[in-house]
Amino acid sequence: DLVTEKRIGIGLFSEGLYRLQMCVTTALTTAASKTMKSREDSLQSILRWHERLGHLIFEILRQLFTDLCSRLDMTMVSCDVCHLAKHVRASYPVSTHRSNEVFAMIHSD
């Protein structure tokens, strides 16, 4: 974390990618464990391609991998990294410093 300077995660190298430990939430509930296993395998495969292709949006992945996506409800698939990356930035900390002269402090982007 850039503000608190604390470590918030560790990436482990796996299958050519550095992966953060994260929880994937989907609505995969079926009675047959074989079907569930097939869907979980499809989900993991789609998420792996999503990561390998630079976090490509799921709509494009659905068009590229129609066989894999046909077993999944793609509206329930989400990526925590994508959600965090879309945040603009954390706000600046409140400053207690007040300048005494004109142009003593300049703000720029």
C-alpha positions in Angstrom: 0.0 0.0 0.0 1.6 3.3 -1.1 0.0 5.3 1.7 0.7 3.1 4.7 3.8 1.4 3.2 2.5 -2.0 4.3 2.6 -5.2 2.3 -0.9 -6.1 1.2 -0.1 -9.3 -0.8 2.5 -11.6 -2.2 2.6 -12.7 -5.8 3.5 -16.4 -6.4 4.9 -17.4 -9.8 2.7 -20.0 -11.3 2.2 -21.1 -15.0 4.2 -18.2 -16.3 2.3 -15.5 -14.2 2.7 -13.9 -10.9 -0.6 -14.6 -9.1 -2.0 -12.8 -6.0 -3.9 -15.0 -3.6 -7.5 -14.0 -4.0 -10.9 -15.3 -3.7 -13.0 -15.9 -6.8 -16.7 -15.7 -6.3 -19.1 -17.2 -8.7 -22.6 -18.6 -8.7 -21.6 -22.2 -9.4 -24.0 -24.3 -7.5 -25.1 -27.6 -9.0 -26.2 -31.0 -7.6 -23.8 -33.0 -9.8 -20.2 -32.7 -8.6 -19.0 -33.7 -12.1 -20.8 -30.7 -13.7 -19.5 -28.5 -10.9 -15.9 -29.7 -11.5 -16.3 -29.0 -15.2 -17.6 -25.5 -14.5 -14.8 -24.8 -12.0 -12.2 -26.0 -14.6 -13.8 -23.7 -17.2 -13.8 -20.8 -14.8 -10.1 -21.3 -13.9 -9.2 -21.6 -17.6 -11.1 -18.4 -18.5 -9.5 -16.5 -15.6 -6.1 -17.8 -16.6 -6.7 -16.5 -20.2 -8.0 -13.2 -18.7 -4.8 -12.7 -16.9 -2.5 -13.9 -19.7 -4.2 -11.5 -22.2 -3.6 -8.5 -19.9 -7.0 -8.6 -18.1 -9.0 -8.5 -21.3 -12.7 -7.8 -20.7 -14.9 -10.8 -20.2 -17.2 -10.0 -23.1 -14.3 -10.3 -25.6 -13.2 -13.5 -23.8 -16.7 -14.9 -24.3 -16.4 -14.2 -28.1 -12.9 -15.8 -28.3 -13.6 -18.9 -26.2 -17.2 -19.7 -26.9 -16.9 -23.4 -25.8 -15.4 -22.5 -22.4 -17.9 -19.7 -21.8 -20.9 -21.7 -22.8 -20.7 -23.6 -19.5 -20.5 -20.4 -17.4 -22.7 -17.5 -16.5 -20.2 -14.8 -17.5 -22.1 -12.1 -15.6 -21.1 -13.8 -12.4 -17.3 -14.0 -13.2 -15.3 -11.1 -11.8 -11.7 -10.2 -11.3 -10.6 -8.4 -8.1 -7.5 -7.0 -9.8 -9.6 -5.3 -12.5 -11.9 -3.8 -9.8 -8.9 -2.4 -7.9 -7.2 -1.2 -11.1 -10.2 0.9 -12.0 -9.9 3.0 -8.9 -8.6 6.4 -9.9 -6.3 6.9 -6.9 -6.3 7.5 -3.2 -6.8 11.1 -2.1 -3.8 13.2 -0.9 -3.4 13.4 2.9 -4.6 16.5 4.5 -1.8 19.1 4.7 -1.2 21.1 7.9 1.4 23.3 6.2 0.2 26.8 5.2 2.5 29.0 3.0 3.3 32.5 4.2 4.2 34.0 0.8 2.5 34.2 -2.6 3.8 31.3 -4.9 5.7 29.7 -2.0 3.8 26.5 -2.8 2.9 25.4 -6.3 0.7 22.4 -7.2 1.0 20.7 -10.6 0.2 17.5 -12.3 
